[in-house]
Amino acid sequence: MRFIDEVYELYKGHFNGDEEDIVAIIVGILDEQSHQDLIKLVMEMEEEELFHMLATYMIEVMKRKVAMDDERPSVSLIH
């Protein structure tokens, strides 16, 4: 994806391999984008990139839902 390539080149010296740095930079950049800017990024994606983006997102959301269910105490029905 061209956008990621550009961000990588811009911040290449700032990454130290720590995932938190990458998350902070990406979230900061995306936070500055308008809805239309984000739609434009998606429209520029190739079909495979879009598939992987959505798959990754959906997998992460599902993992969080399962984790939240695992944390909730189970309710037993007592008659």
HELIX and SHEET records of a PDB file:
HELIX    1   1 ARG A    2  TYR A   11  1                                  10    
HELIX    2   2 LYS A   12  HIS A   14  5                                   3    
HELIX    3   3 GLU A   19  ASP A   31  1                                  13    
HELIX    4   4 HIS A   35  MET A   43  1                                   9    
HELIX    5   5 GLU A   47  GLU A   71  1                                  25    
END                                                                             
